[in-house]
């Protein structure tokens, strides 16, 4: 939980910087993307965002958290697939030479301001 709270506070710092940059009067929405294997508990992050927003200028902003599913790419045959674990081999050619394309991200995707 403490890990997710520090992430939430960092996100609100980024939101504040962007709101100032955009000369926004109000932040309406905050959209986050969290990879399935980012090491972040989404329910704990959601709770932490609500706690961090309380008594902040962003208290009324709606927070949307989208979980990004893992996608891997085989460097041998070019197949893209949904891996079942982080070091999953290619289901098509069985090569172990694969790369995780998405699934570890933690991103402030967008903020809606007025």
C-alpha positions in Angstrom: 0.0 0.0 0.0 2.8 2.5 0.8 4.3 1.8 -2.6 1.0 2.7 -4.3 0.6 5.8 -2.1 4.0 7.2 -3.1 3.1 6.5 -6.8 -0.3 8.4 -6.3 1.5 11.4 -4.8 4.0 11.4 -7.7 1.2 11.3 -10.2 -0.6 14.2 -8.5 2.7 16.1 -8.7 2.9 15.5 -12.4 -0.8 16.5 -12.8 -0.1 19.8 -10.9 2.9 20.6 -13.2 0.8 19.9 -16.3 -2.2 21.9 -15.0 0.1 24.9 -14.3 1.7 24.6 -17.8 -1.8 24.5 -19.4 -3.0 27.4 -17.2 -5.9 25.2 -16.1 -8.6 26.3 -13.7 -9.7 22.8 -12.9 -8.6 19.2 -13.5 -11.7 17.2 -14.5 -10.2 13.8 -15.2 -6.9 11.9 -14.7 -6.3 8.8 -16.9 -3.6 6.2 -15.9 -2.3 3.1 -17.7 -0.9 0.4 -15.5 0.7 -2.7 -17.1 -0.4 -6.1 -15.8 3.2 -6.8 -14.7 4.1 -3.3 -13.5 4.3 -4.5 -9.9 1.4 -2.2 -8.9 -1.8 -3.3 -7.2 -4.5 -1.5 -9.1 -7.0 -1.5 -6.3 -4.4 -0.2 -3.8 -3.5 2.5 -6.4 -7.1 3.5 -6.8 -7.5 3.7 -3.0 -4.3 5.7 -2.8 -5.3 8.1 -5.5 -8.6 8.9 -3.6 -6.7 9.4 -0.4 -4.0 11.6 -2.1 -6.7 13.6 -3.9 -8.5 14.5 -0.6 -7.9 18.1 0.4 -5.9 18.7 -2.8 -6.8 20.9 -5.8 -7.7 17.7 -7.6 -10.2 16.3 -5.1 -13.1 16.3 -7.6 -11.1 14.9 -10.6 -12.3 11.6 -11.8 -9.5 9.0 -12.0 -9.6 6.2 -14.6 -7.1 3.4 -14.3 -6.7 1.1 -17.3 -4.9 -2.2 -16.9 -2.7 -2.8 -19.9 -2.5 -6.5 -20.9 0.9 -8.1 -21.6 1.9 -8.5 -25.3 5.1 -10.2 -26.4 6.9 -10.4 -29.8 9.0 -13.3 -31.1 12.2 -12.0 -32.6 12.6 -15.2 -34.6 9.2 -15.6 -36.4 7.6 -12.2 -35.7 4.6 -13.6 -34.0 2.8 -11.3 -31.5 1.2 -13.1 -28.6 -0.3 -12.7 -25.1 2.2 -14.3 -22.8 1.1 -16.3 -19.7 4.2 -15.3 -17.7 7.0 -12.7 -18.2 9.6 -15.1 -19.8 7.2 -17.0 -22.0 8.5 -18.6 -25.2 6.8 -18.2 -28.5 3.7 -20.3 -28.8 4.2 -20.5 -32.6 7.9 -21.5 -33.1 8.7 -22.2 -29.4 11.7 -19.8 -29.5 12.8 -18.3 -26.2 14.0 -15.1 -28.0 11.0 -13.0 -27.2 10.5 -9.4 -26.1 7.7 -8.0 -23.9 6.2 -5.1 -25.9 3.7 -4.0 -23.3 2.6 -4.9 -19.8 5.1 -3.2 -17.5 4.1 0.4 -18.0 3.0 2.9 -15.5 1.9 6.0 -17.4 -0.1 9.2 -16.8 -1.9 8.9 -20.1 -4.0 12.1 -20.0 -5.6 14.8 -18.0 -8.7 16.7 -18.9 -8.5 20.3 -17.8 -10.7 23.4 -18.0 
